[in-house]
Amino acid sequence: MLDLLKGTRVVSFNHFLLGPMGIQVLGDLGADVIAVEPAEGAWQRHWFPANKNADGQSMLFLCANRNKRSVALDLKSPKAKEIALKLCQTADVVAENFRPGVMERLGLGYEKLKALKPSIVFASASGFGPDGPYVERPGQDLMIQAMFGLAKITGSVDTGPRTVGVSAADHHGAMVLAMSILAALVRRLRTGQGCRVDVNLMQASLDLQGESLTTFYNGAKSPSEVPPRYVGGWYYPAPYGIYPTKDGHMAVSLNDHAVLAQALGEPRIAQFSKEEAFSERRDELAALVAQCTARKTCAEWEAVMTPLKLWHAPVQGYDEILADPQIKHNKAIVTAKGATGAPLTFVNHPARYDGKPAEVALPPQKLGAQTAEVLKELGIGETEQAQLEKEGAIRRQGA
């Protein structure tokens, strides 16, 4: 197991995807992450993408909850709130992604925790931020993609606006959350000063579009942000994009037109200047390339284009990704034994440290699997735990 954050405790009050995935990064790095969930389990345990499960476990839960200990507390109970407050005081980081104001109503808000422990790093993730005109508005990935550009630029002239195909704002927001917490921890090491960190889906979605938005707002405006057919984005030149082949699709990236013309056997491609590739003739050039690429398979184009050092790549599906030799070499997708005993496949932490990849040291746990363990660390013994469980304040048994 990686030990970069060994000795750092994170108490996580997170649900859905952004919060759990961002905190999972810290667990991958060796932090002691304690995931506090309600007695019935957090939302992500009960939502099943594709209407499928893995040995009864939700895929949404599995993708973002490894390397965490599970503690189940009913925060409607005053005694459970006392336990949560005590637990927070043992933490270096407290993270949450409730709607703004919920942690304050629970008696676990930043100002209270800071008064008790000035060095605390308090990380809050939300849809739009902790205040402002949208503070009461529900923040959810699909709506964020629609409101802030991702759906518009991902569509095409044929389809109109489209979503990215994954919860892109959630996924990127999770990395922003992890990065921001780490930055606050670095400052604390230097100064001893705590920090409130605020991350939101809205700005995560804008950050994903940094190149596009900077181009647009600095004078390169277009009649539409919807990309032309085949081309990868509104601000790219043809033929940069995805093209049909005889057996699928392939990407054609930035290449010299003359060399591409030679590879595709179409002299007219060489006649397009760089300026024309950005102009109204962009559609014409892209269509010409598409006519050519459709004549051969991806493998046949690989044999033609690779010797010419043309930038290209086949469009791979998920089965092909799993078999990809570089994926295997990097251990980018790993299989480990899950909490129920069934083997599970995970997308691994996306970095290596001193050449070492991360590990699934603790697979996503059954609900409340470590409640007894963590409460014992807080000095709450078996007799008191049994009474708390009887009262419904805690849940100790896995489910």
N, C-alpha and C positions, 0 to 999 in steps of 0.2 A: 504494500500500500504506500502511496505517496505520503511524504511527511512534511511538505512545505508549510502547512498550517497546523502542524501538530501542536497541541496545547491551546489552541483557539477554540472557544466554545461559541456556537451559534444556536440561539433559540429561535425557531421559525414558526410563526403563525401564518402559514401560507396555504392557499388553495388555488384551484384552476391550474394554470400552466406557467405563466411568467414567474411568479414567486417561487414555486417549488423547483423549477428548472434552474433559476439563478442560484438558489441556495445549494442545489445539487452540485454545482461547480465547486463550491467551497468544501463540500463533503468529499468530492473526488480528490481535492488537494490535501486532504488529511484532517480537516477541521472536525471536531466533535459536534455534529449537527443533531439537535433534538427537535424533532417535528411534533409540535403540539396540535392535536386534532380534537374535534368534538367526539363525544362518546359514540356517535353513530358513524364516525369516520368523515374525513374531509370530502368535499365535492368530487375531487378527482378519482376517488375510489368507486364512484357510482355512475360515471359517465363512460360509455363503452364505444369508442370510435369503431366505425364499420360494423357496429352491433356485434362485435366479437370479444372474446375474453381468452386469457391464457391461464388455464387451470383455475378459472373463477375470478381471476384478477383483471382489473381494468387496464387496458393498454395505456390510457392517459396517466394512470397512477404509475405504471411501470416505467414510463419514459422519463420521469422527472423526480423520482423519489428513492434512488439508491444512496447508499452510504449515509443513511440517516437512522437515528433511533426514534421509535414511535412512542409517544406518550399521549394517552387519551384522557382529556379533562373536559368536564361539562362546565364551561365558563359562565353558565347561568347560576351556578352554585357559588355562594360566597367563599366556601372552603376551597373550591377549585381555583378561584381567583387568587386566594392567598398563596396557594402552591405555585401558580403561574408567576406571581410577583416575586416570590422567593427564588424561583428558577431563573427569572430574568436578571436578578442581582448576581447570579453566578456567571453570567454570560459576558463575552466580549462584544458580541453582536446580537441585537434583537431585530428580527426582520418580519415584516407583515405586508399583506396586500389586501386588507379589508378596504371597504370604502372609507374615505376620509372621515375621521371622527369616531370610528368604532373602537379603536384601541383606547382612546380617551374615556369613552363610556364604560369600558371594561376596567378602568383604573390602571391601564398599562401603557399610557401615552408617553411620548418622549419627555415632556417636561417633568413628569413624575419620576421616570426612570433616571433622568439626568440628575435630579436632585439627590437621588439615592446613590447614584454611581456616575460621577461627572465624566468618567472616561468611556462611557458606553457609546457604541456606534449603533444608531437606530436607523434602520433602512426601511423605507416605505415605498411600495410600488402601487401605482393606481392607473386609471385610464387616462387622466388629463392633468394630474398634479394635485397637490393638497388644497388648492384654492382656485378661485377664478370662476368665470361664468359657467363652465361645464362641470363644476365640482360635484353636483348632484346627479349628473348624467351617468348612466351605466357605461363603463368602458370595456369593450369586448372586441376581440381581434377583427372579426368580419366588419363591424361598424367602423373601426379605426381604418382598415384598408379602404373602405368606401369613402370616408370623409377626407382622408389626407393623402390621396394621390396614388397609392399602390394599385388599386383596382383600375384606375384610369390608364396608367402607363403599362399595365400588364395585359390589357385587352388588345384587340386587333380591329382592323376595319371590318372584318367578317363577324366577329363576336360581340363587339362593343366591350364595355368594361368587364374585367374578369378578376377574380381573386388570384393571389399568387399560387395557391394550391396547397400551402401549409399555413399554419398560424405564424406568419412571418414576423409580425410585430411582437407577439409573445416570445418567440424564440430569440430574436435580436434583443428585445427588452431584457430577457433573462441574462444575456451576456453583459449588457450595460449595467444591470443590477450588481452582478458579481464584480465587474471592474470597479464600480463606484465604491463598493464595500471595501475592496482591497486597497483602493486609494486612501480611504478614510483610516484604515488600519495602519497603513504606512505612516501617515501623519501622526497617528497616536503613538507609534513607536518612537517618533522623533520628538514629540512635544508633550505626550501624555494627555492631549486634548481629545475629547470625544467629538462626535459629529452626528448631525442628522443628514441622512442621504435620501433624496426624493427622486424616483425614477418613474416615468410614465410611458404608456403605450403610444400616445400621440407622438412624442418626440423620438421614440424608438423607430417609428415608421418613417419619420422625416429623415432620421440619420441614415436609414437604409437607402434613401434617395439623394444622398448628398451631391453626387456628381450631376444628376439630372436637375435638381433644384438650383444648384449654383449656376449651371449652364442657362437655365430658363430665366432666372431672375437677373442675370447680368447681360441681357441683350439678345440671346439667341432664341427668341420666342418663336413658337410654331403655331400654325392655325389650330393644331390639335396635338395633345400629348399622346394620342393613340398612335402606335407605330404603324408604318406601312406593312403590307403583307410580306412575310418572310424576315423582315429586318428586326433586329433585336431590341430596338428602342427608338423613340422619336428623334433623338439627337445623334444617332449613329449613322454612318454612311453605309450605303449598299456596297458589297453584299453581306455585311456583318449581320449574321442571323442564323436561322435554322431552315434547312432545305430538305425536300423529299429525296429519298433514294429509292432504288428498286425494291429494297427490303426493309425500309424504315426511314430514318431521318439522320442528318448530320449537321453539325455546326460548321460554318465557314467564317473564320475570324478575319482579322486585318491582314491583308495580303497584297502584294504587288499585282496590279491588274494584268500585266503582261504575262507573268508567270502563271497566274490563275487561268488566263485564256489558253495558255499552252496545255495545262493539265486537263482542262475541260474540253479541249478541242473546239473552242469557239472564239475565233479571232476578233469578233465584234466587242468582246469584253475588254480587250486591250485599248479600245478606242475611247473608253470613258475616262475622262480626266478626274482628278481628285475632287475638284469643285463640283463636277456633274454628279458624282457619287453622293453628294450632300443635297443636291438640287431637286427640282421637279422630276428629273430623269432617274431618280433613285428607284422608283417603282419599275421602270423599264429595265434597269440593270438587274434588279432582284429577280424579276420574272425570267430574264434570259438565263441567269445562273440556275434557277429552279428547273427550267427545261433541260438543262444539261445534266444536273445531278441525278435526275430521275432515271437516267439511262443505265446506271450501274448500281451494284450493291455497295454497302458501306465498306466491306472488305476490299472490294475492287478499287474503290476510291482511296483507301488506305495505301494500297500498293502503288497507286499513281502519285499521290500527293506527298507521301512521306519522303521519297528521294528528292523531291523538289523543295523540301523544307517549308511547305505551306501549312499554315495554322488551320487545323481542322480537327474534328472529333466526332465519333458516333454518338447519337443520343441513346443512352443506356436506360433500361428499366431496372426495377429494384432487384430482380433475380440476377441480372447481369452485374449490377453493382456488387452484390454479395460474392460473386465469382471473380471479381476484378483482382488481378494480382497485386496492385498497389494497395488496395483496401486491405488485403490479407497481410501484406508486408508491414503496413503501419498499425495493424491490429485496430483498425478504425471501427470495426463492428465485431463485438465479442459475445460469446455465449457463456453463461454462468448458471449455476444451480440457484433457483429461486427459493423464496421462503417456504413455498409449499412442497418443494422437492423437485418440481418440474424444471427442465432446462429452459432458460429464457435468453433471448438475443437482445443486446443493447447497442445503441450507438455510443461509442466510447467518448470519454473526455477528449477534446480536439487538440491536445498539445502533448508533447513529451518533455521530460525534464531529465537532463543528463542522459538522454537517450532512452529513458524509461517511460513507457506508457502508463496511464492510470489503470486501476483495477476496480472490479466490482467487489470491494471488500465486504460490503454488507448489502445484499439485494434488497429491493423494496420490501419492507417488513409488514407482517400482519398488524392489524390495528391494536395499539396498546402493548405491543410485544415487549417494550422496555419500560413500561410505566413503573413496575415494581422496582426495577433496577435503578432508575433515575430518582424515584422518590426515596429510596434507601440512601442514595448519595446526598440527598437533602436532609437526612436525619429522620425521616419518617419511617418508623418501623412497621413490622408485619401487622401488629394489632391495630394500629391506627389506619393502616392501609385497608385492612379488611372492613373497618367501620366506614371509611370513605367510599369504598366500593359498594357497600350495602346501601349507603345514602344516595348513590348514583353520581357522586362527585368525580369519581375516576373510573376507568375501565382498564383492567389489567390483562384480560385474556385476549389472545390473538383471534382475529376473525377474517 
